[in-house]
Amino acid sequence: MKFSLSIPKSSLKNDVFFGLFSFALVLLCTQVAWYPMGGWVYAQLFSVTTGAMVAVCYMYGKVGVAGQFFALMTFYTFINPIPSGVGYMYTLFMTVTLYFSVVAFERIRRHPHAVRVAFCFYVFVVPSVGALILALLAPNKYDFDAALTLYLTDSIAILITAPIIALALYGVKKPNAVKDYFTSLLKISKSDWLCKGLLIVGILLVFNYTDTNSTTPYLTYLLLAPLVTLAVFNFSELTQTLMMMIGFGMIFHSEAYDDIHTLNTRLSLFFMFSLIIYIMLEYKRSLRVEIEGNLKSLYFDKQSNFGSYHRLDADSATKEDFVVAALDLRPVFKYPLEKRDSILRQVSRFFEEHTALYEQCYMLYDVSALIILTSNSERAIAELEAIPAKLDDYLEQRQINFYPEKIHYCRCRKGIRIKQAVNRLNVNMRLGDKGTPGYVVDCDDTGLDDYIAMLEELHVSDVQILRQNYLNIANPDKVCFELLSRFCFDGKVLNTGIVFHCAQKLGYLEQLEHKIVMRQLVYLSQLDQDSFEYGSVNLTPEYLSDGAAVSELIEWVDSHHIQPNRVNIEVVESGSIDNPELLQENLNRLKERGFRLALDDFGAGHATYNQLLTMPVDTVKIDGSLVRNCITDPVKRTIIEDLRSIADTLKITIVAECVETEEEADYLKRLGIDYLQGYLVHKPMPV
């Protein structure tokens, strides 16, 4: 339980209720304190009234001040009237002091140090005002020593009782906070309870067996110091305050009240001791606030109130046969922070109000997904599969631009590592293309493990460069070739297409391309520059849209004395082009520096007539899907013949990929294609 300096929302109903409640509470405290117990007991109980006054002022603002004013006026008029009017003057000055504190704190309550200012004001200023007024107006009853006693007891009472009363009032206002607090206590392990119990027993023993010896009053505090320091950093604030109350009752024994100097000494020591405890509490609170702020900046879940990974790990450990599902939230995390948090709150409300799965939902920010635990039954699976459509309708009604498309899930059994299941789901979400439905994931499938491990631990030794020569139809003696790549991991050759697919979907494409192109350029730098016409390297639009990557490429070629016109950069198929303007700008840079440019995979993906007409390319490569069986397919022949006419107009050369038969080669030669590439011409060979 915790609360900050705040003034309750004002309304007539609230004002009346809080005012009457404050009146009753303060009047009850003064009535109990006035009950003739005498001596030191009276001094302590009367100080509780000061703590109650500060608590209602702190919690209820101006209406709390009004309530305590009428309570004191009632007390000094009907219950304990003082003929000299000291009670009325005390009431007036205390009310004015508390009223101005409320006015001041209303203005500074949002300041980060507002709570500290309030602490100093209520602990030091308010008791001094009360003690000073009584010392000035009743000098015969309150001399300097008595006024000091009053000041110290009021200060200690505010330190101890005001937080307790304020916490109680906060609990009445928000009963769920009390429930959560006691629930957290029940979750404490037996070893922690034992540790706390031993500390409390040790503190009580010190109170009982050291303070009774009046000749060694300081021994109590010397023994208490290490015990209370341990308690401060291991117990909740409420437990610490209760311990101080126990000490307040045990240290000040009745025999000490007869000697006011001894009482003041003990009060001063205990006051300083209490301040040290609160200083440590403030350090603990400040540290917690700082940690919470850092966690928030790391995108820990502060908006949706879903569970965390640690709770997911604990909950899944006790289940026998269950299902782990994942809802992809990556699109949400592309929005600005404020909009992202707003969407997460709505997603949370949907699961809380429209499903029975809210308590089994866990937000994992590192994989940008909502993880759901449920039973392995047909009904549970049906509910899971219906979630994307229902959530889509729910968010659309609230005009929220997020469309959950699919949900992946896998069936698990007791003993499975939940991290393994989450990783499997995360990989499947990222590798799945947009628009594909969700499906059951096999948590035991290890087919992609080598690919992911290779990308995570990517080393230059895992990349092997292959060379495939072209056939220059007009000048067969001119050497042209394309540099390809092959990947190995733990002695196994990996499928190149799957490697690039995983790299693109999982965010490893940039570093993969960087290692590949650097190895290819190293190979080109080792060749005699006059021994070949050009060598082709493949680069994606994402790589070529990165100005820093293009600058590094140009600098590397220059520093290793490679003639730029010997390097043919093929813009390969890689989905849609996100920033065509930036890509065009970087291609122009490369063209100006003398590099050759080629449009790869024409007839597939983004490689269309529009790119052919706008990109400053020297060569266009016909995709192998158009070349295969072109002899028997009139549509493919028409596309190839049209491309030949356009290339003549643009004065660019054409490379036909995947030429595998003599018939295809003869047809392409008659058509005037410039270069042939394929197994018929040359098979890729390691360099």
Helices and strands as residue ranges (DSSP letters): H 12-34, H 39-60, H 62-74, I 75-79, H 86-108, H 114-120, I 121-125, H 126-137, H 144-173, H 175-186, H 190-210, H 217-234, H 237-251, G 254-258, H 260-297, H 309-317, E 321-328, G 332-334, H 337-354, G 358-360, E 361-364, G 365-367, E 369-375, H 378-397, E 407-413, H 418-431, H 449-456, G 460-462, E 463-469, E 471-472, E 480-489, E 492-494, H 496-506, H 509-525, E 534-539, H 541-544, H 547-559, G 564-566, E 567-571, H 580-592, E 596-602, H 609-614, E 619-622, H 624-627, H 634-650, E 653-656, H 662-671, E 675-676, E 685-686
